[in-house]
Amino acid sequence: MAGRGFIHDKLEIKFLILYITARVIEPIPFDTVLDLTMCDDAIDYFDFSECLADLVKTEHLTLSEDGFYAITEKGLRNSGICESSLPYSVRLRCDKNLTACNRKLRRKSQVRATTEKRPNGTYTVNLCLDDDMGSVIDLKLMMVREDMAKVLMERFRRSPEKLYTQIMNLLLSDEEESS
């Protein structure tokens, strides 16, 4: 182990990885598992990589074709049994990081923006915002250029609530149109 910390061997790293993957709300890529696991100074990259690969080999985790890790039923059972052996301070730090990670994952699934090219050379931009109850807005717009479509998507992803509020204000305003 490289640094000073509370995790002392590879078995504890595996417990920590299982603890993390049991608490994320959806499968996560390697980099996210790494970031969440490196919450203790004693963990190094090479031990982490080896432990992660071992957990996939022993079927505690699955690795999808697109590179996302998810916990299995076997992993959940063993995580529940072993999590109390993780140092409390590591679990606290990990829980704080998991809360932030799950918030980002939830936000990412609720705010979607895509583009597709039409046969006539223009683009359709799909902007979707969901909440816990379902769809809040599902808007399709035609754009003449791809770069404009990408700008629109990025701005929507940053602040979808602002667009929603502006559309609602415009549609609900009592202003008379002047002819």
C-alpha positions in Angstrom: 0.0 0.0 0.0 1.3 3.4 -1.0 0.1 5.9 1.6 -1.3 6.3 5.1 -4.9 5.4 5.5 -7.3 2.9 7.0 -7.5 0.4 4.2 -4.7 -2.1 4.8 -5.1 -5.0 2.2 -6.7 -6.0 -1.0 -9.6 -7.7 0.7 -10.6 -4.4 2.2 -10.3 -2.7 -1.2 -12.7 -5.3 -2.5 -15.1 -4.6 0.4 -14.9 -0.9 -0.4 -15.6 -1.4 -4.1 -18.6 -3.6 -3.3 -19.8 -1.0 -0.8 -19.6 1.6 -3.5 -21.2 -0.4 -6.3 -24.1 -1.4 -4.0 -25.0 2.2 -3.4 -24.7 3.9 -6.8 -28.1 4.3 -8.6 -26.9 2.9 -11.9 -23.9 1.1 -13.5 -20.8 3.3 -13.6 -17.6 3.5 -15.7 -14.1 2.6 -14.5 -13.1 6.2 -13.8 -16.1 6.7 -11.5 -15.4 3.5 -9.6 -11.8 4.6 -9.3 -12.6 8.1 -8.1 -15.0 6.8 -5.5 -12.6 4.1 -4.3 -9.7 6.5 -3.9 -11.3 8.0 -0.8 -8.5 6.5 1.4 -4.9 7.5 1.1 -3.6 3.9 1.4 -5.2 2.7 -1.8 -3.1 2.8 -5.0 -4.2 2.5 -8.6 -2.6 -0.9 -9.3 -4.1 -2.6 -6.3 -7.5 -1.0 -7.1 -7.3 -2.3 -10.7 -6.4 -5.8 -9.7 -9.2 -5.9 -7.1 -11.8 -4.6 -9.6 -10.8 -7.2 -12.1 -11.0 -9.9 -9.4 -14.5 -8.9 -8.5 -15.6 -9.2 -12.1 -13.9 -12.7 -12.4 -15.6 -13.9 -9.2 -18.9 -12.6 -10.5 -19.4 -10.0 -7.7 -19.6 -7.3 -10.4 -20.5 -7.3 -14.1 -18.7 -5.4 -16.8 -20.9 -4.4 -19.7 -19.7 -4.2 -23.3 -19.7 -0.4 -23.0 -17.5 -0.4 -19.9 -19.9 0.0 -17.1 -19.7 -1.8 -13.8 -22.7 -3.1 -11.8 -23.0 -5.2 -8.7 -24.6 -8.6 -8.9 -26.8 -10.4 -6.4 -23.7 -12.3 -5.1 -21.9 -9.0 -4.7 -24.9 -7.4 -2.9 -25.0 -10.4 -0.4 -21.3 -10.2 0.3 -21.3 -6.4 0.5 -24.0 -6.5 3.2 -22.0 -9.1 5.2 -18.7 -7.3 4.9 -19.4 -3.6 5.0 -19.2 -3.3 8.8 -15.5 -4.3 8.5 -14.8 -1.1 6.6 -13.5 1.7 8.9 -16.2 4.1 9.9 -14.3 7.2 8.7 -13.9 5.6 5.2 -17.6 4.8 5.0 -18.5 8.4 6.0 -16.2 9.8 3.3 -17.4 7.3 0.8 -21.1 8.1 1.6 -20.5 11.8 1.1 -18.9 11.1 -2.3 -21.6 8.7 -3.3 -24.3 11.3 -2.5 -22.7 13.7 -4.9 -22.2 11.0 -7.6 -25.8 9.8 -7.4 -27.0 13.4 -7.6 -25.0 13.8 -10.9 -26.2 10.4 -12.2 -29.8 11.3 -11.4 -29.5 14.7 -13.1 -27.9 13.2 -16.1 -30.8 10.8 -16.6 -33.3 13.6 -16.1 -31.8 16.0 -18.6 -31.3 14.7 -22.1 -30.3 16.5 -25.3 -29.7 14.7 -28.6 -29.5 15.7 -32.2 -30.1 13.8 -35.4 -29.5 14.8 -39.0 -32.6 15.0 -41.3 -32.5 13.9 -44.9 -32.7 17.5 -46.1 -29.4 18.4 -44.3 -31.0 20.2 -41.3 -30.9 18.8 -37.7 -33.6 17.9 -35.2 -32.6 18.7 -31.6 -34.5 16.8 -28.9 -34.5 18.4 -25.5 -36.1 16.4 -22.6 -36.4 17.2 -18.9 -37.9 14.7 -16.5 -38.6 14.7 -12.8 -39.5 11.9 -10.4 -43.1 11.9 -11.8 -42.2 11.7 -15.5 -41.7 14.1 -18.4 -41.7 17.9 -17.7 -40.7 19.0 -21.2 -40.1 17.2 -24.4 -39.2 19.7 -27.1 -38.1 19.1 -30.7 -36.5 22.0 -32.6 -35.2 22.2 -36.2 -31.7 23.7 -36.6 -30.1 24.5 -39.9 -26.5 23.8 -38.8 -24.9 21.1 -36.6 -22.8 23.6 -34.7 -26.0 25.6 -33.7 -27.6 22.3 -32.6 -24.7 21.5 -30.4 -24.7 24.9 -28.8 -28.5 24.6 -28.1 -28.0 21.1 -26.5 -25.2 22.4 -24.3 -27.1 25.4 -23.1 -30.2 23.2 -22.4 -28.1 20.7 -20.4 -26.7 23.5 -18.2 -30.0 25.1 -17.3 -33.1 23.2 -18.5 -35.3 24.7 -15.7 -34.5 28.2 -17.0 -35.8 27.3 -20.5 -38.9 25.6 -19.0 -39.7 28.7 -16.9 -39.2 31.1 -19.9 -41.5 29.0 -22.1 -44.1 28.8 -19.4 -43.9 32.5 -18.8 -44.3 33.3 -22.5 -47.2 30.9 -22.9 -49.0 32.1 -19.8 -48.5 35.8 -20.2 -51.5 38.0 -20.7 -49.8 40.4 -23.1 -51.8 41.3 -26.2 -49.8 40.9 -29.4 -49.7 44.2 -31.4 -50.6 43.9 -35.1 
